[in-house]
Amino acid sequence: MAEDLSRLASFYPDLAKLETLNYSTRLALPLLALKISDNVSEREDEPRLLFNGNHHAAEIIGPEICLFLAESLLGQYEQNPEIKRYVDSLEIWILPMVNPDGHWIIEEDIDTLWRKDLRDNDSNRIINLDYDGVDLNRNYDFLFDNGNPDPSSREYRGPFPFSENEIRVIRDLAIRERFLIDVCYHSDIDPRRGEYVYFPWLWGNNRSPDYFHLQTIACSLAANLINDQNTGTYSYIYGRAEDGGLARNWLYYALGVFSFTIEVSKGYRPPEFRVDSICRKQLRGAYYLMRRALSSQITGRVLDAQTGERLVAEIRVLEAYAPPETTLPRYSDSLFGRFRRLLKPGRYTLWVSAEGYQVKVETCEVVLGRPTEIEIRLSRIGLEEEKRRGFNFPPPFPFYTPDGRIVQSPNRLKKGVYFIKEKEKVKKLVIF
């Protein structure tokens, strides 16, 4: 896998960049991510997507799909206008193998059903398949305590949230890149759970605040995925929030990522003769999500009304909002002041707040098939009050006291009488 990714980055240096994010917990194998975009060395103001596979070692179809996706995007960039549009308009990150340590167990045929990584739970420096390892998809910091605390369990959550290097790299990459959409490729050992798309969430009897927007995308994603027998398409269903420590739930809860789990095929290891067919069918789903990332949504920038400075502001869509105990606040980014919210067509109310600025409420319409762009300019607290007094800040002319002294800080005038000289006229101003 590492050789394949290196080959792609070398062959397409203008479109692909390989990054070593860290090294695995036990065997110190590289954790590699491939970025694909038209200006791949730059960080552009574009939607970002993450595709990843192999949280669970035995689920070997995930890395194959990820590699197939990378090769298709790069290999068809010059020939396929639609793929060129995706690469030119998006930043696409592909992390094919989240669990290289566990995958080594599979490759070496030590245990073909191995699920976890290889954390040395008993600290004896010996790989003990009855006790070692952490289920990487139970190690995220969302309802972590709901996970299994027994190291001998196949679903052992780990000693604490984000204990594993493999999961910390996804956390750190997601915080840095602020993904709009994520796909985790899995393949469940139970055939009854295969060929499903899962989205966040049902929590008790409560739906996630973006439930209906997520559900609509999950429905379309599933409809784009043809099943192995070519008799129909995948099904879709909400996941449970109570399933502690899942990537899908943490990415949505903490960062607002629209994260989907695709349970590919039926069983851990589809027959070899079906692998290429499965990967080709999964492309349709990935391409649908790329189109959706460029479609109906509210997106824009938050700026200082006076200076144009980009602001980090909390953005609430009031029709899809929940308090912090359900989902953490959503913010515009610090680099561009950009925010993005995928929404169904309709009318929405935005509530925007930044420290030191007045809250602003905007109503806007989301239409079918394209983003709704909005620029939000926030005024500093106190500035509007000064404007109502008749001042234009920053003042274009110097302020003078009655005895002729220039006011050094005209933005902080106290009560009293002041004069300004505008062209050849002197104006008297009274602050009370």
N, C-alpha and C positions, 0 to 999 in steps of 0.2 A: 504493500500500500504506500509506504513512504517513497519508494522508487517511482511509482506511478505519479504521485503528486509532484515530486521533483521534476519528473519529465515534462509534465504539463506546464509548470511554472517556467521551465527553461525554454520550451518550444513556443510559448505564448507570453513573452516577457511584458508586452504592452497591455495584456488583458488579465494576467494571473500573477498573484504574488503569494508565496508560501511563507507562513509564519509558524515558528515553533513557539507555542504558548507556554509550555512548561514540560515537565517530565513525569512519567507515571509514578505512582506511590511506591511500588515495590521494586520493579525491574529498571526503573529510570529510562523507559522508552519514550521517545519524543511524542508529544501531543501536538499534532499538526492541524492547521487550518489553512484552507486555500481561499483567498479573496479573488473574486472575479468582477471586473468593472472596466469601463473604457479608459478611465484615468486611474489605473489601479494603485498608483503610488500616492495619490492624493485622497484626502478625506473631503468628499463632496456633499453638498446639501441634497442628498437623495435618500429615498426609503431603503432600508437595509433588511435583508432576510437571512435567516440561518437555517441550514439543513444539517442534521447530524444523525449519526447511526452508532449502534453497538454499545449503548449503555450496558446491555446485558451480553455477556461474552458469546453465548451460544447462538445469538440472533445475528447470524453472519450475513443475512441478505441486506441489512442496512448499509454497511460499507460498500457493497456492490452497487446499490442504487445511487449513493452519493458520488462515487467515482464515475458512474455512467452519466449522471447529470452534469458533472464538471466537463467530461469529454464532449458531451453533446453541445453545451453552451459554447465552448471554445472552438470546437471543430466546425460548427455550423455558423459561426458568427458572420463570416463574409458572405455566405450563400443564402441565409435565411433572414429576411427583413424583420420578422417578428422576434427572433432570438437576438438580433442586433439591437432592437428596441429595448429588450430587457436588460442587456448588458450595458447599454449606453445610459439607461435611465435609473438603474438600481445599483446597489452594492450588495453582491451575493456572497455569503460566506458559507463554506462547506467544510464541516468537521466530520470526516467519514468514520473515524474510530475513536470513540470516547474512552474505550476500555482496552487498550493494547495489552495490558498484563493478562487480563482474563482471556483475550483472544489467543494469546500464546498457549494457554492451556488447551484450547480447542485445536489449534494448529498442530501441536505436538501429540494430539490424540491421547492426552492424559485423562481427560474427562470431557466427553463430547456434549454433555449437558450442563457444563459449568456456567454459572450465571454472574457471579460476583467478580470484583477485582481480586488482588492478592495481598491485601493488608495483613500484616503479621499479627493477628489478634492475640496470640499467646506469647509473642516476643521470643520465640525459640529459634528464629532464623531458618526454620524449616517450613516448606510449604505443606501445610496440613489441610487437606481438602475437606476434612470433617469440621474444621473450626475457623480457618482463615477466610478473609475476604469480606468486603462490604458490598451490598446491593447499591450500586451507584444511583439508581433511580429511586432510592429512599433516603438519600443523603442531603437533600436540599432543605433549606430552612423555611419550610412551610408546614405547620402541624407536624413537625419532626417527632414529637413525643408520641404520636399515634403509631409510629413505626415499631418494628420488632426489635427489642433490645438484646436478643440472644445471638451471640456471635456464630453459633452453630446453625442458625437458620439460613435458608437460601435468601431470605429477604431481610437480613440483618441491616439495620439502618446506619450503623457506624457509631463510634463513641460520642460524636457531637456533630452538629450541622456543618457541612462543608469541610469535613475532616479529610477528604480525599483530594489530592492534587487534580485529579481528572474532573472533579465537579467545581473546584475553585476556578479552573480556567474558563469554564462556561459562565460561571457567575461574573468573573472579571471581564470577559469578552462582551457579555450582554450589557453590563453597566457601561462599558466604554463605547460600544457601538449603538446602543439603544435600538435594538431590532424592532421592526414593526410586526413581523411574522416569524414564527419558528415552526419547524417540523422535526419531530423526533421519530425516526423510523425504528419500529420494533417488529417482532414476529413471535407471537405467543405460542407456547408449547401446546396449549389447549386449542384444537382446531375450531371449537365453537366461538372462540374470541377473535378469530382471524378475520381479515378483510373488513375491518372496522376503522372509522375515524372517530377519535375522542376529542372533546373540547371542554374547557372549564365553564362552569361546574355546577353541580347541585350540592349545596352545603346544608345538610339537614333537609328542610323543605324550602330553602331559599336559593334562588338562582343567582348566578354572578351578575353584576350590574350590566355587563355587555352581553348577557346571555343570548338575546335574540339576534344580535349582530354576529356573534360567534356561531350561533346555530345556522344562520343563513349561509355563512361561508363554509362551514363543515358540510352542510347538505350539498352545496355545489362541488366542493372538493371530492366528496364521496361519489357523486354522479360522474365525475371525470375519471374515476378509477375502475377499469374493467376487471372483473374477477378472473381467477386462474382458469376457470372452465369456459370463459367467454359466454356465460349465460346471463350475466347481469352486471351490476356495479356493486361497489362497497356500500355498507350501511354506515350510519353515523349515530352517535349517542353522546350525551354528556358524560363526563367523568365525575367521580365523587371527590369533593374537597377533602373528605376525611381520610382518604388514602394518603397517609402522611409522607412527606419528603419527596414528592414527585417533581420532576423538572417542569412539566407542563403547568402545574399549579403555581410553583414558585415564580416562574417567568411572568405569568399573568398577574399574580398578586403583588409582586414587588415592583415590576417595571411596566406593567400594562401591555406586555407582548401578547399578541394573539397567537397562542401556542397550541399546536395540534399534534396528537400522537396518531400515527398511522400504523395499525397492526397489519403488516403485509402478509399476504398468502395465508395458509392454514398450517401452522406448525413451525418449529424452529428452522428446519432445513428443507426448503422446497427442492424437488428433484432438479438435478443439474441441467437437464435439457430445458427446464422452464425459466432459468435464471435470466437470460437475456430478454425473454418475453415479459417477465415481471418488471424488469428495470425499464423497459421501453414503455410499458403501460403507466408506470409511476411518473414518467416525464409529463404526461398530460396533467396530472395533479399539480406538479411543481410549476408548470407553465401557467396553469390557472391562477395559482397564488401570486405569481409575478404580475399577471394582468390585474389581479384584484388589488395589489399594492399600489397600482397606478390609477385606480378607479375611485368609486364613491367614498368620500371621506371629507372631513374638515382638516385643513392644514394651513399653517401660516407661521408668522413670526411675531414675537412680542418685543417691542422696542420702547425705549425711553422717548416720550413725546417731544422732549426738547432737544435732546442730543442725538437721537437715533441709535443710542447704544443698545446692543442686544441684551435681553434680560432673561434670567431664569425665573420663570413664573409658574405658579400652580394653575393648571388648566382643568376646570371641571365642565363636563358636559352634563348638565343637570338632569337630563332625561336618562342618563346612564351613569349615575353617580352612587357611590356607597362610601360610608365613613371609613377612616383608616383601619379600624379593626377588621374590616372586610377586604379592602384593597388599599394599598398605600397611595398617597397622592401622586398624580401624574404631572410632570413638569416639562416645560420647554427646555431645549438643550442650551448649554452655555456657549457653544461655538457659533451657532447660527441664530439662536433664539427661536428655533423651529419646534413646532409640535405637530403631531399627526394623530388623528383618531379615525379609524375605519368605522363607518356607519352606514346603515341602510338609508336610502333616500327618504327625506322628510325634513321637518323644521326643528331646529335645536337651539338651546340656549347655552351660551358659554359664559362661565364665571371665571374671571382671570384675576389673580392676585400675586403681587410681588412685594417683598419687604420694603417699606419706605415709600410705597406707591398706593394710589387710590385704587380700590377694586373697580373693575370694569365688567359690565354685563353686555354681551352682544348676542343678537339673534341672527341666525343664518340658515340658509336652505342648502341641503345636500341633494344633489341631483344624480340621476342614474348615469354611470359610465365615465365620470370624470371627477377630479377633486374640486372642492370648493375652497378657493384661496382667500385668506383673510389676513389683514395686517392689523395688529392690535397695538395701539400706542397708549402707554400708561403715563399718567402725570404724577409727579412727586407729591407726597402729602404736603399740604400747605401752599402749594404753588397756585392752585385754582383760586384760593382765597385772596392771594396777592393780586392775581389777575383781575378779580372783581373790584379791587380797589383802584384799578386803572393803570397798573404798571405793566410794562412789556419786558419780561425777563428772558434772557439777561438784558439789562437796560442798555439801549444804544448810546445814551449820553451820560456823562458824569452827574452825580447828585452832589449838591452843595448845601451846607448848613447856612442859616441866616448870617453867620459871621464870615462866610466865604470859604470854609474848609471843605475839601473834597471828602465825601463819604467813602471809606475804604471797602466796606462790605455792603453794597447796595441791596443785596438779596436779603439782608437781615435788618431792615430799617425798623427803628422803634417809633413810638408815637411822637409826633412833632411836626414842625414845618420844614419843608425842603424846597430847593429850587433846582430846576434843570434848564440848561441853555440849549435850545434846539434851533439850529441855524442862527439867526440873529435875534430870536425872541427868547425871553426868559419867562418860564412858567412856574407858578407857585403850586406846590402840592402839600396837602395836609393829610397826615395819617392820624387816625383817632381810633 
